[in-house]
């Protein structure tokens, strides 16, 4: 069994419902979510003239490879209405693979660990809730250490 840490987020439509639907589809099509963080409200990152996001980290146990999981995630995003129109723009749902076991993957279609994780408070705060002592396989720092040294100071607050 493989362990995949995912970050889900969105800021269009009924975001709480979209997160719940994503969890249901991940459980149905990809494996079993065994841990979930709280949901956090976060200021938009990269493009600030849009609504705040809701974000949640989950741990998925799966038999899929990282590439197969990414394929299923893209289909789930599409089922939920995701349209890739504008980089960092508003979205119904976004599901990123942050970690996959301790793997380091550098494919044209997939980079794991997520290359921007250490710069994104909105990802680190929910992740530290479910995996504070996990070590980043490239940076050799725990998630807690990454959060403590994160240069991003955008607001991330508990939503639910």
C-alpha atoms as one frame of an Amber mdcrd trajectory, in Angstrom:
protein
   0.000   0.000   0.000   1.154   3.514  -0.847   0.657   6.594   1.300  -0.168
   9.816  -0.499  -0.544  13.146   1.240  -2.863  15.393  -0.759  -3.932  19.008
  -0.461  -7.392  19.940  -1.643  -8.667  23.452  -2.067 -11.074  25.694  -3.888
 -12.872  29.022  -3.821 -15.730  28.725  -6.336 -19.250  27.543  -5.546 -20.084
  25.526  -2.417 -16.493  24.893  -1.435 -17.238  22.770   1.648 -19.450  20.529
  -0.472 -16.784  20.380  -3.184 -14.182  19.239  -0.632 -16.597  16.576   0.669
 -17.364  15.362  -2.862 -13.640  15.167  -3.604 -13.140  13.018  -0.485 -15.988
  10.717  -1.542 -14.590  10.341  -5.066 -11.035   9.764  -3.805 -12.360   7.039
  -1.484 -14.388   5.480  -4.288 -11.838   5.666  -7.103  -8.376   5.847  -5.559
  -8.138   4.164  -2.164  -9.019   5.059   1.413  -8.605   8.373   3.160  -7.329
   7.478   6.622  -6.661  10.972   7.960  -8.094  14.431   7.317  -7.032  17.807
   8.621  -9.477  20.461   9.645 -10.616  22.805   6.893  -8.758  26.106   6.774
  -9.731  29.406   5.209  -6.783  30.920   3.442  -6.009  34.097   1.598  -5.430
  33.565  -2.137  -1.821  32.912  -3.095  -0.256  33.977  -6.380  -3.297  35.941
  -7.573  -4.783  37.969  -4.766  -7.827  39.581  -6.441 -10.181  36.680  -5.751
 -12.143  35.087  -2.915 -10.416  33.285  -0.056  -9.872  29.546  -0.409 -10.837
  26.607   1.765  -8.035  24.036   2.061  -7.739  20.592   3.617  -4.958  18.012
   3.738  -5.680  14.285   3.633  -3.726  11.054   3.833  -4.823   8.552   1.195
  -3.772   4.912   1.287  -3.820   3.502  -2.239  -2.713   0.646  -4.459  -2.247
   3.071  -7.332   1.145   4.287  -8.495   1.835   8.019  -8.241   1.206   8.437
 -11.978  -2.055   6.460 -11.816  -3.169   8.503  -8.819  -2.442  11.760 -10.661
  -4.513  10.522 -13.615  -7.466   9.728 -11.318  -7.121  13.078  -9.520  -7.328
  14.978 -12.819 -10.503  13.039 -13.711 -12.010  13.773 -10.272 -11.242  17.487
 -10.656 -12.916  17.436 -14.062 -16.001  15.598 -12.685 -16.341  18.300 -10.038
 -16.232  21.065 -12.664 -12.571  22.145 -12.647 -11.575  24.123 -15.709  -7.940
  25.180 -16.054  -8.305  28.714 -17.369  -5.950  30.956 -15.400  -2.817  30.060
 -13.422  -3.487  30.598  -9.691  -7.002  31.693 -10.626 -10.323  30.793  -9.014
 -11.224  27.115  -9.044 -13.972  24.744  -7.996 -11.425  22.190  -6.734  -7.709
  21.638  -6.855  -6.101  18.431  -5.622  -2.318  18.288  -5.365  -0.122  15.348
  -4.444   2.255  16.723  -1.822   4.046  13.463  -0.977   3.870   9.880  -2.201
   5.572   7.544   0.274   9.091   8.956   0.462   9.400   9.113  -3.308  11.193
  11.751  -5.313   9.604  11.894  -8.766  10.665  14.312 -11.489   8.540  13.537
 -14.533   7.324  16.102 -17.094   3.753  15.510 -15.859   4.414  14.983 -12.147
   6.804  16.365  -9.543   6.804  14.850  -6.048   7.315  16.165  -3.433   5.314
  19.179  -4.510   8.026  21.677  -5.514   6.401  24.737  -3.902   5.208  23.170
  -0.636   7.808  24.838   1.593   6.713  28.278   0.330   2.974  27.843   0.906
   1.546  28.365   4.363  -1.914  27.334   3.110  -0.509  23.848   2.432   1.778
  23.526   5.435  -0.762  24.492   8.117  -3.256  21.689   7.311  -0.429  19.235
   6.618   1.265  19.890   9.961  -2.022  18.927  11.636  -1.879  15.368  10.245
   1.867  14.833   9.675   3.917  17.216  11.854   6.982  14.964  12.128   7.070
  13.664   8.571  10.358  14.458   6.886  10.545  16.104   3.475  12.673  13.682
   1.398  14.504  16.438  -0.490  14.839  19.192   2.112  15.402  16.819   5.073
  13.209  18.915   7.379   9.981  18.011   9.139   6.708  19.606   8.115   6.760
  21.506  11.413  10.223  22.888  10.616   9.102  23.877   7.125   6.122  25.747
   8.571   8.292  27.520  11.160  10.619  28.720   8.373   7.974  29.425   5.725
   8.477  32.847   4.098   4.749  33.068   3.275   2.851  35.101   5.880  -0.625
  35.046   4.323  -3.422  34.412   6.806  -4.537  30.806   7.322  -7.359  30.348
   9.846  -9.379  27.404  11.102 -12.698  27.211   9.258 -14.224  23.868  10.297
